[in-house]
Amino acid sequence: MQYRIEKDLLGEMQVPRDAYYGIHAARSAGNFPVSGMKAHPVLIRAMAQVKQAAALANISAGLLDREIGAAVAAAAAEVAAGGLADQFIVDPFQGGAGTSVNMNVNEVIANRSIEIIGGNKGDYHLVHPLKHVNLSQSTNDVFPTALRVAAIGMVLELSDSLAGLQTALQDKEAEFAGVLKLGRTEMQDAVPVTLGQEFSAYAEAVARDRWRLYKVEERLRQVNLGGTAVGTGLNADLNYIFNVIEELRMITGFGLARSENTVDLTQNADVFVEVSGLLKACAVNLAKIAGDLRLLSSGPLGGLAEINLPEAQAGSSIMPGKVNPVMTEMVTQVSYQVMGNDQVIAYAASAGQLELNAFLPLIAHNLLQSLEILNNAVNIFNIKCIRGIKADEARCRRWLEESHAFITALTPHLGYEPAANMVREAALKKKRLREVLLDSGLLTEEDLEEILTPGELTRPGVAGSRRLKKEG
């Protein structure tokens, strides 16, 4: 491999001749070979969009030569579109509040800009990573702004995905509206419910998650770009400061605005804690839904088996024919990861000191991972699980008939003590409650058919109230 020699504050270093990154990224890669992962590509895209906006604003303010500025803007647009993705080599676990990522982006854009105007990579006399690409900026306003831009896009995407999941659950609510089944509280038999009502609760929970995330996007729109090192805007021209937000707004399509207090946004990361908290709430709901579906589909012969989940893959290397509820297990694991990420984000945000939070790279890594895996999990769950769920109506009816749960609906017709005696007799004689009731002569088959219907058992009021009125 051939190398070029680059210099920085600490001395000289060999950089691969064909590399678009430079000495700062190379030092970072050598200093922090921690996880084997790289900075999130959505963060890199957002960083490049910030660099593109900055170049255009610097040209407009007369701070940057038009040819150089145009090349920088063009190179940044290439990176924002996904170009040169393999050149972003720094680990997400790094010191420096994101300086390593910022310099990696600066160097890649600088070297691509040099190529655009006809030079050779590494000839920073033509386009310099700091003098030109980072002009009027600091890592401390670029990185938080880019994280907000990245998060906005991913939050909106997740909100859309949750809307799709909500629709799928509502479709199942309608499909299962007439499927009467045994309700359960504290894992014990409870009063009847319809399978559709259970799915309606899932749909409502997801709807709340969708709306909360859709609204929190507004909290991310204020940015500190133009605040430079500590939010005061030192070394940033006023024309640049007021133009750069408009340029970034046009590039991203998001309703961004410059914060009225850029010192606040430079040092405080609580908005990311807020977003992560809503992701955690969403994860909690998804884990609860997934857990319910695993339980309702358990068996198929030795469990509840009130629903059938779509079969995705063979489930065992030793037990032939076994099929596991893998989609619900995947969603549960993703949910736990998001909950864990939320705790890390809270710790990192609380560790900021004075004018800056040095742990923003950790916040970025965990927040963007949570958004990505949650969005992917929701879409897979929707398509490969929820849409294909089938009800086993016979199984639902069997558990209801074999339980004593529906006696609650008969209490107004029998009285509490007689009803309790019926339950005790059914348990002692190991008979179905329906059989004991009919043997008693207190209720007829017609009475039971009138009272024990989905419409009577699963809505407010006394089941079979018309019968009581007749008797009255």
C-alpha positions as CSV (number, residue, x, y, z in Angstrom):
1,M,0.0,0.0,0.0
2,Q,1.2,3.5,-0.8
3,Y,1.0,6.3,1.7
4,R,1.0,10.1,1.9
5,I,2.5,12.0,4.8
6,E,0.2,14.3,6.7
7,K,1.0,16.6,9.7
8,D,-1.0,17.8,12.7
9,L,-0.2,19.3,16.1
10,L,1.4,16.1,17.3
11,G,3.6,15.5,14.3
12,E,3.6,13.5,11.1
13,M,1.7,10.3,10.2
14,Q,1.4,8.0,7.2
15,V,-2.1,7.9,5.7
16,P,-3.1,5.6,2.8
17,R,-2.6,7.5,-0.4
18,D,-6.1,6.6,-1.7
19,A,-7.9,7.4,1.5
20,Y,-10.2,10.3,1.7
21,Y,-9.9,10.6,5.4
22,G,-6.8,12.2,6.9
23,I,-4.5,12.3,9.9
24,H,-7.1,13.2,12.4
25,A,-9.4,10.3,11.5
26,A,-6.4,8.0,11.3
27,R,-5.3,9.0,14.8
28,S,-8.8,8.5,16.2
29,A,-9.1,5.0,14.6
30,G,-5.8,4.1,16.2
31,N,-6.7,5.6,19.6
32,F,-10.2,4.1,19.9
33,P,-10.3,0.6,18.4
34,V,-13.1,-0.2,20.9
35,S,-16.2,-1.8,19.4
36,G,-15.5,-2.5,15.8
37,M,-18.5,-0.4,14.9
38,K,-18.5,3.0,13.1
39,A,-20.4,6.2,13.7
40,H,-24.0,5.8,12.6
41,P,-24.4,6.4,8.8
42,V,-27.5,8.7,9.5
43,L,-25.3,10.8,11.7
44,I,-22.7,11.0,9.0
45,R,-25.3,12.0,6.5
46,A,-26.6,14.8,8.8
47,M,-23.0,16.0,9.4
48,A,-22.5,16.3,5.7
49,Q,-25.8,18.2,5.3
50,V,-24.5,20.6,8.0
51,K,-21.2,21.0,6.1
52,Q,-23.1,21.7,2.8
53,A,-25.2,24.3,4.5
54,A,-22.2,25.9,6.1
55,A,-20.3,26.1,2.8
56,L,-23.2,27.8,1.1
57,A,-23.7,30.3,4.0
58,N,-20.0,31.0,4.0
59,I,-20.1,31.8,0.3
60,S,-23.1,34.0,0.7
61,A,-21.3,35.9,3.6
62,G,-18.3,36.4,1.4
63,L,-16.1,34.3,3.7
64,L,-15.3,31.5,1.3
65,D,-14.0,31.6,-2.3
66,R,-16.8,30.6,-4.6
67,E,-14.9,27.8,-6.4
68,I,-13.7,26.2,-3.2
69,G,-17.1,26.7,-1.6
70,A,-18.9,25.1,-4.5
71,A,-16.6,22.1,-4.4
72,V,-17.1,21.7,-0.7
73,A,-20.9,21.9,-1.1
74,A,-20.8,19.4,-3.9
75,A,-18.6,17.0,-2.0
76,A,-20.8,17.3,1.1
77,A,-23.9,16.6,-1.0
78,E,-22.2,13.4,-2.3
79,V,-21.5,12.2,1.3
80,A,-25.0,13.1,2.4
81,A,-26.3,10.9,-0.5
82,G,-24.3,8.0,0.9
83,G,-21.1,8.4,-1.0
84,L,-17.7,7.4,0.3
85,A,-19.3,5.6,3.2
86,D,-16.3,3.3,3.8
87,Q,-14.2,6.4,4.6
88,F,-15.8,7.1,7.9
89,I,-13.6,5.0,10.1
90,V,-13.9,6.3,13.7
91,D,-15.4,4.2,16.5
92,P,-18.6,5.6,18.1
93,F,-16.9,5.2,21.5
94,Q,-14.4,8.1,21.5
95,G,-13.2,11.0,23.5
96,G,-13.6,14.6,22.5
97,A,-17.3,15.3,22.3
98,G,-17.5,14.2,18.7
99,T,-14.4,15.9,17.4
100,S,-13.2,12.7,15.9
101,V,-16.4,12.3,13.8
102,N,-16.3,16.0,12.8
103,M,-12.7,15.8,11.6
104,N,-13.4,12.6,9.8
105,V,-16.2,14.3,7.9
106,N,-14.1,17.4,7.3
107,E,-11.2,15.4,5.9
108,V,-13.3,13.3,3.6
109,I,-15.2,16.3,2.2
110,A,-11.9,18.3,1.9
111,N,-10.2,15.5,-0.1
112,R,-13.2,15.0,-2.3
113,S,-13.4,18.7,-2.9
114,I,-9.7,18.7,-3.9
115,E,-10.5,16.1,-6.5
116,I,-13.5,18.1,-7.8
117,I,-11.2,21.1,-8.5
118,G,-8.5,18.9,-10.1
119,G,-6.1,18.3,-7.3
120,N,-4.7,15.3,-5.5
121,K,-5.9,14.0,-2.2
122,G,-3.9,15.4,0.7
123,D,-3.1,18.7,-1.0
124,Y,-4.7,20.9,1.6
125,H,-3.4,24.1,0.1
126,L,-6.3,23.7,-2.3
127,V,-9.0,22.8,0.2
128,H,-8.3,22.5,3.9
129,P,-10.4,20.5,6.4
130,L,-10.4,23.2,9.0
131,K,-9.8,26.4,7.1
132,H,-12.4,25.8,4.5
133,V,-14.7,22.8,5.4
134,N,-15.0,23.7,9.1
135,L,-15.1,27.5,8.5
136,S,-17.3,29.3,11.0
137,Q,-18.0,26.1,12.9
138,S,-17.0,24.1,15.9
139,T,-17.6,20.4,16.7
140,N,-19.7,21.8,19.6
141,D,-22.3,23.3,17.3
142,V,-22.0,20.9,14.3
143,F,-22.3,17.6,16.2
144,P,-25.4,18.5,18.3
145,T,-27.1,20.0,15.3
146,A,-26.4,17.0,13.2
147,L,-27.7,14.7,15.9
148,R,-30.9,16.6,16.0
149,V,-31.2,16.5,12.2
150,A,-30.5,12.7,12.2
151,A,-33.0,12.1,15.0
152,I,-35.8,14.1,13.4
153,G,-35.7,12.0,10.2
154,M,-35.6,8.8,12.2
155,V,-38.4,9.8,14.6
156,L,-40.7,10.7,11.7
157,E,-39.9,7.4,10.0
158,L,-40.6,5.4,13.2
159,S,-43.9,7.4,13.7
160,D,-45.0,6.3,10.2
161,S,-44.0,2.7,11.0
162,L,-46.0,2.7,14.2
163,A,-49.0,4.1,12.2
164,G,-48.8,1.0,10.0
165,L,-48.6,-1.3,13.0
166,Q,-51.6,0.5,14.6
167,T,-53.6,-0.1,11.4
168,A,-52.7,-3.8,11.4
169,L,-53.8,-4.2,15.0
170,Q,-57.1,-2.3,14.3
171,D,-57.7,-4.6,11.3
172,K,-57.4,-7.6,13.7
173,E,-59.6,-5.8,16.2
174,A,-62.4,-5.8,13.6
175,E,-61.6,-9.3,12.4
176,F,-61.8,-10.8,15.9
177,A,-64.7,-8.6,17.2
178,G,-67.0,-11.6,17.5
179,V,-64.5,-14.1,19.0
180,L,-65.6,-14.5,22.7
181,K,-62.9,-15.8,25.0
182,L,-61.8,-16.1,28.6
183,G,-60.3,-13.0,30.1
184,R,-57.5,-13.4,32.5
185,T,-56.2,-11.2,35.4
186,E,-53.1,-12.1,37.4
187,M,-52.9,-15.2,35.2
188,Q,-56.2,-16.5,36.5
189,D,-59.6,-16.9,34.9
190,A,-61.5,-13.6,34.7
191,V,-64.7,-12.4,33.1
192,P,-65.1,-12.9,29.3
193,V,-63.7,-10.5,26.7
194,T,-63.5,-10.6,23.0
195,L,-60.2,-11.2,21.2
196,G,-61.0,-8.1,19.3
197,Q,-61.1,-6.1,22.5
198,E,-57.7,-7.4,23.4
199,F,-56.3,-6.2,20.1
200,S,-58.1,-2.9,20.5
201,A,-56.0,-2.3,23.6
202,Y,-52.8,-3.1,21.7
203,A,-53.8,-0.7,18.9
204,E,-54.5,2.1,21.4
205,A,-51.2,1.7,23.1
206,V,-49.4,1.9,19.8
207,A,-51.4,4.9,18.8
208,R,-50.2,6.8,21.9
209,D,-46.6,5.9,21.1
210,R,-47.1,7.1,17.5
211,W,-48.6,10.4,18.6
212,R,-46.0,11.1,21.3
213,L,-43.1,10.5,18.9
214,Y,-44.8,12.6,16.2
215,K,-45.1,15.5,18.6
216,V,-41.6,15.3,20.2
217,E,-40.1,15.9,16.7
218,E,-40.9,19.6,17.3
219,R,-38.6,19.6,20.3
220,L,-35.7,18.6,18.1
221,R,-36.1,21.5,15.6
222,Q,-34.2,24.1,17.6
223,V,-30.4,23.9,16.9
224,N,-27.3,25.6,18.1
225,L,-25.6,25.9,14.7
226,G,-23.7,29.2,14.6
227,G,-23.0,29.0,18.3
228,T,-19.5,27.6,17.7
229,A,-17.4,26.5,20.7
230,V,-19.6,27.4,23.7
231,G,-22.8,28.9,22.2
232,T,-21.6,32.5,22.1
233,G,-21.0,32.5,18.3
234,L,-17.3,33.5,18.6
235,N,-15.6,33.6,15.2
236,A,-18.9,33.2,13.3
237,D,-19.9,36.1,11.1
238,L,-23.5,37.3,11.7
239,N,-24.4,36.9,8.0
240,Y,-23.3,33.4,8.2
241,I,-25.1,32.7,11.5
242,F,-28.5,33.9,10.1
243,N,-28.0,32.2,6.6
244,V,-26.7,28.8,7.7
245,I,-30.0,27.7,9.4
246,E,-32.0,28.7,6.3
247,E,-29.6,26.7,4.1
248,L,-29.9,23.7,6.4
249,R,-33.6,24.0,6.5
250,M,-33.8,23.9,2.6
251,I,-31.3,21.0,2.4
252,T,-33.1,18.8,5.0
253,G,-36.7,19.8,4.4
254,F,-37.1,20.1,8.2
255,G,-38.5,23.1,10.0
256,L,-35.3,23.9,11.8
257,A,-34.8,27.1,13.8
258,R,-31.9,28.7,15.6
259,S,-32.2,28.5,19.3
260,E,-32.7,31.8,21.2
261,N,-30.2,30.5,23.7
262,T,-27.4,28.6,21.9
263,V,-25.4,28.3,25.1
264,D,-28.2,26.2,26.5
265,L,-28.3,23.8,23.5
266,T,-24.5,23.5,23.5
267,Q,-24.2,22.3,27.0
268,N,-27.5,20.5,27.7
269,A,-28.7,17.2,26.2
270,D,-32.0,16.8,27.9
271,V,-34.0,16.8,24.7
272,F,-32.3,13.5,23.7
273,V,-33.2,12.1,27.1
274,E,-36.8,13.1,26.4
275,V,-36.9,11.4,23.0
276,S,-35.2,8.3,24.4
277,G,-37.8,8.2,27.2
278,L,-40.6,8.1,24.6
279,L,-38.7,5.3,22.8
280,K,-38.5,3.4,26.1
281,A,-42.3,3.8,26.5
282,C,-42.8,2.5,23.0
283,A,-40.5,-0.4,23.8
284,V,-42.4,-1.2,27.0
285,N,-45.7,-1.4,25.0
286,L,-44.2,-3.5,22.3
287,A,-42.7,-6.0,24.8
288,K,-46.1,-6.3,26.5
289,I,-47.9,-6.9,23.3
290,A,-45.3,-9.5,22.2
291,G,-45.4,-11.2,25.5
292,D,-49.2,-11.5,25.3
293,L,-49.1,-12.9,21.8
294,R,-46.5,-15.5,22.9
295,L,-48.8,-16.6,25.7
296,L,-52.0,-16.6,23.7
297,S,-50.3,-18.7,21.0
298,S,-48.6,-21.1,23.5
299,G,-48.9,-24.8,22.8
300,P,-50.0,-25.6,20.2
301,L,-51.4,-28.6,22.1
302,G,-50.2,-28.1,25.7
303,G,-50.9,-24.3,26.0
304,L,-53.6,-21.7,25.5
305,A,-53.4,-21.7,21.7
306,E,-56.2,-19.2,21.3
307,I,-54.4,-17.6,18.4
308,N,-52.0,-19.0,15.7
309,L,-49.0,-16.9,14.8
310,P,-47.5,-17.1,11.3
311,E,-44.8,-19.7,11.1
312,A,-41.5,-18.1,10.2
313,Q,-38.9,-20.9,10.6
314,A,-38.2,-24.3,12.1
315,G,-37.8,-24.0,15.8
316,S,-35.6,-26.7,17.1
317,S,-32.5,-28.7,16.1
318,I,-33.6,-31.7,18.2
319,M,-37.4,-31.6,18.3
320,P,-38.9,-32.2,14.9
321,G,-41.9,-30.2,13.9
322,K,-41.4,-27.5,16.6
323,V,-42.1,-23.9,15.6
324,N,-41.3,-21.1,17.9
325,P,-42.8,-17.5,18.2
326,V,-39.6,-16.0,16.9
327,M,-41.0,-12.6,15.8
328,T,-42.4,-11.9,19.2
329,E,-39.0,-12.9,20.8
330,M,-37.2,-10.6,18.4
331,V,-39.4,-7.7,19.3
332,T,-38.9,-8.4,23.0
333,Q,-35.2,-8.4,22.7
334,V,-35.2,-5.2,20.7
335,S,-37.4,-3.6,23.4
336,Y,-35.0,-4.6,26.1
337,Q,-32.1,-3.1,24.2
338,V,-34.0,0.2,23.8
339,M,-34.7,0.2,27.5
340,G,-31.1,-0.3,28.3
341,N,-30.0,2.4,25.8
342,D,-32.3,4.8,27.5
343,Q,-30.5,4.3,30.8
344,V,-27.1,4.9,29.1
345,I,-28.4,8.1,27.5
346,A,-29.7,9.4,30.8
347,Y,-26.3,8.8,32.4
348,A,-24.4,10.4,29.6
349,A,-26.7,13.5,29.5
350,S,-26.3,14.0,33.2
351,A,-22.5,13.8,32.9
352,G,-22.1,17.0,30.9
353,Q,-20.0,19.6,32.6
354,L,-20.3,23.4,32.4
355,E,-20.3,24.6,28.7
356,L,-20.2,21.2,27.0
357,N,-21.2,17.5,27.2
358,A,-18.2,15.4,26.3
359,F,-20.4,12.3,26.0
360,L,-22.5,13.3,23.1
361,P,-21.0,10.5,20.9
362,L,-22.4,8.0,23.4
363,I,-25.8,9.7,23.4
364,A,-25.8,9.7,19.6
365,H,-24.8,6.1,19.3
366,N,-27.5,4.8,21.6
367,L,-30.3,7.1,20.5
368,L,-29.8,6.4,16.8
369,Q,-29.4,2.7,17.4
370,S,-32.7,2.7,19.4
371,L,-34.5,4.6,16.6
372,E,-33.1,2.2,13.9
373,I,-33.7,-1.1,15.6
374,L,-37.1,-0.1,16.9
375,N,-38.2,1.0,13.5
376,N,-36.9,-2.2,11.9
377,A,-38.6,-4.3,14.5
378,V,-41.9,-2.6,14.2
379,N,-42.0,-3.1,10.4
380,I,-41.0,-6.8,10.7
381,F,-43.5,-7.4,13.5
382,N,-46.2,-5.8,11.4
383,I,-45.5,-7.7,8.2
384,K,-44.4,-11.0,9.4
385,C,-46.5,-11.5,12.5
386,I,-49.5,-9.2,13.2
387,R,-51.0,-9.3,9.7
388,G,-51.0,-13.1,9.7
389,I,-52.4,-13.9,13.1
390,K,-55.4,-16.2,13.1
391,A,-57.9,-16.9,15.8
392,D,-58.8,-20.4,17.0
393,E,-62.4,-19.7,17.9
394,A,-63.0,-23.3,19.1
395,R,-60.1,-23.1,21.5
396,C,-61.3,-19.8,22.8
397,R,-64.8,-21.1,23.4
398,R,-63.4,-24.3,25.0
399,W,-61.4,-22.4,27.7
400,L,-64.4,-20.2,28.4
401,E,-66.8,-23.1,28.7
402,E,-64.4,-25.0,30.9
403,S,-63.9,-22.1,33.3
404,H,-66.2,-20.7,35.9
405,A,-65.5,-17.2,34.8
406,F,-68.9,-16.4,33.2
407,I,-70.7,-17.0,36.5
408,T,-70.0,-13.3,37.3
409,A,-72.4,-12.4,34.4
410,L,-75.1,-14.7,35.9
411,T,-74.9,-13.4,39.5
412,P,-77.6,-10.7,38.9
413,H,-79.9,-13.5,37.8
414,L,-79.1,-16.0,40.5
415,G,-77.8,-14.0,43.5
416,Y,-74.3,-14.1,44.9
417,E,-74.7,-17.1,47.2
418,P,-76.5,-19.4,44.8
419,A,-73.9,-18.5,42.1
420,A,-71.1,-19.4,44.5
421,N,-72.7,-22.7,45.3
422,M,-72.9,-23.5,41.7
423,V,-69.2,-22.9,41.2
424,R,-68.4,-25.0,44.3
425,E,-70.6,-27.9,43.0
426,A,-69.1,-27.8,39.6
427,A,-65.6,-28.0,41.1
428,L,-66.5,-30.9,43.4
429,K,-68.3,-32.9,40.8
430,K,-65.7,-32.0,38.1
431,K,-68.5,-30.9,35.8
432,R,-68.8,-28.0,33.5
433,L,-70.6,-25.0,35.1
434,R,-73.1,-24.9,32.3
435,E,-74.2,-28.4,33.0
436,V,-74.6,-27.8,36.8
437,L,-76.6,-24.6,36.0
438,L,-79.0,-26.5,33.7
439,D,-79.4,-29.3,36.2
440,S,-80.4,-26.9,38.9
441,G,-83.4,-25.7,36.8
442,L,-82.6,-22.1,37.8
443,L,-81.7,-21.2,34.2
444,T,-82.7,-22.7,30.9
445,E,-80.6,-23.2,27.8
446,E,-82.5,-20.3,26.3
447,D,-81.6,-18.1,29.2
448,L,-77.9,-19.0,28.9
449,E,-77.9,-18.4,25.2
450,E,-79.5,-15.0,25.7
451,I,-77.1,-14.0,28.5
452,L,-73.8,-15.5,27.4
453,T,-73.3,-13.7,24.1
454,P,-70.4,-11.5,23.1
455,G,-72.6,-8.4,22.9
456,E,-74.0,-9.0,26.4
457,L,-70.8,-10.1,28.1
458,T,-68.4,-7.5,26.8
459,R,-70.2,-4.2,27.1
460,P,-71.2,-2.0,30.1
461,G,-74.3,-3.1,32.0
462,V,-75.9,-6.3,33.2
463,A,-75.7,-9.2,30.7
464,G,-79.2,-10.4,29.9
465,S,-80.8,-7.3,31.4
466,R,-83.9,-7.8,29.2
467,R,-84.5,-11.1,30.9
468,L,-84.5,-9.4,34.3
469,K,-87.0,-6.8,33.0
470,K,-89.3,-9.6,31.8
471,E,-89.1,-11.3,35.2
472,G,-89.7,-8.0,37.0
